[in-house]
């Protein structure tokens, strides 16, 4: 029906156990810190980033990069889990998956033909904080690409066979989540961390929502949130600011701003006590996840917590990797995830291990994993009790800025960052300012945020079923 670009993902810690574990693994795209290359930071002053709010309320951010002949465009709609409820969780994803199916002006075949005409690289996606349409095209085809994006956003059609095809596809994907053990453990952990927060719900939504949603439900959600004053368009590439403004105005011509529902967001919560949940699964290894509530990307503590996350579990020089894997041999994979979220986020430490490897006599796998959990907590407490060494601090800061560099090598990534920052309320100016903020982080800052956030935790343990004598032979 359409060409879709997969979400960026990090490697799945369970991949080395394939096919013992499962056939399809998805880890939510999580970055421990945002990044651009040093050359981009140096060029920002020369290649001015321009923000303009059109008369109808649409926000446009343009970063000209002359000479490449390529343009990346991302339109982001400010609608995510905060705009859904427990009753309709999944409706936003359903709408997003239909944006490129057909419009009231064009059939699915016509939309696909135009997509091919602008290069064929066009996708619609749903995320926890926003929905998006993205494309990479040539400077020559930029005008046509902008028109297509405008048409798909404003004139999406929620009738016909595509509604049922997407329903079938979403139902299949939701059901397949039960085969993804890492994803199940992560969802289980969020259930323990949050009391009343949209982030605790499955990102794809509930199967019952997809089953019961009708044309009226889809149309209502779309007409409420897919309005110009709730849209950010980011353009990066070989195009002028004037051309980008002109095409955005024409793509949304005649579409007025609209009164949006009150955005109540998702208030911060507190974890009043530590929680632990264990399950047996049909898996060749054990998974232990521990999570703490953490600040959003809009918090002034975000740079320091990013450094903290990378000090603990970012890369092979991190504290967890060094102390738990290299010195004690407690796990195959160990790391930390810190999602970039508009509202209250979470910091998650995980370790993948084989408890049967260490179980001897009366020391069963449960006790082995209890030792692993205690060893992980021991490292967390040390970070809270004393400042990071200068070596660990500089390594963590370098890893944070290095990740920042590598994740923005491509034009589409740079367009995404500009649009995303505006969409979540952080401002596009953070695009070039984050590395400087990281460099200012001190060991005292890391210790302060560790004491502030790494208090009560939620832990989830997925323990492999007991091995039979046949299995062990």
Secondary structure as GFF3:
##gff-version 3
##sequence-region A 1 473
A	DSSP	three_ten_helix	15	17	.	.	.	ID=ss1
A	DSSP	alpha_helix	38	43	.	.	.	ID=ss2
A	DSSP	beta_strand	49	53	.	.	.	ID=ss3
A	DSSP	beta_strand	59	64	.	.	.	ID=ss4
A	DSSP	beta_strand	70	77	.	.	.	ID=ss5
A	DSSP	three_ten_helix	81	83	.	.	.	ID=ss6
A	DSSP	alpha_helix	91	98	.	.	.	ID=ss7
A	DSSP	alpha_helix	108	117	.	.	.	ID=ss8
A	DSSP	beta_strand	122	126	.	.	.	ID=ss9
A	DSSP	beta_strand	131	138	.	.	.	ID=ss10
A	DSSP	alpha_helix	142	154	.	.	.	ID=ss11
A	DSSP	alpha_helix	161	176	.	.	.	ID=ss12
A	DSSP	three_ten_helix	177	179	.	.	.	ID=ss13
A	DSSP	alpha_helix	181	193	.	.	.	ID=ss14
A	DSSP	three_ten_helix	198	200	.	.	.	ID=ss15
A	DSSP	alpha_helix	207	212	.	.	.	ID=ss16
A	DSSP	alpha_helix	215	225	.	.	.	ID=ss17
A	DSSP	three_ten_helix	228	230	.	.	.	ID=ss18
A	DSSP	beta_strand	231	237	.	.	.	ID=ss19
A	DSSP	alpha_helix	241	251	.	.	.	ID=ss20
A	DSSP	beta_strand	275	281	.	.	.	ID=ss21
A	DSSP	beta_strand	286	294	.	.	.	ID=ss22
A	DSSP	alpha_helix	302	313	.	.	.	ID=ss23
A	DSSP	alpha_helix	319	320	.	.	.	ID=ss24
A	DSSP	pi_helix	321	327	.	.	.	ID=ss25
A	DSSP	beta_strand	333	338	.	.	.	ID=ss26
A	DSSP	beta_strand	345	353	.	.	.	ID=ss27
A	DSSP	alpha_helix	355	358	.	.	.	ID=ss28
A	DSSP	alpha_helix	365	385	.	.	.	ID=ss29
A	DSSP	alpha_helix	390	406	.	.	.	ID=ss30
A	DSSP	alpha_helix	411	423	.	.	.	ID=ss31
A	DSSP	alpha_helix	430	439	.	.	.	ID=ss32
A	DSSP	alpha_helix	443	453	.	.	.	ID=ss33
A	DSSP	beta_strand	458	464	.	.	.	ID=ss34
A	DSSP	alpha_helix	469	472	.	.	.	ID=ss35
###
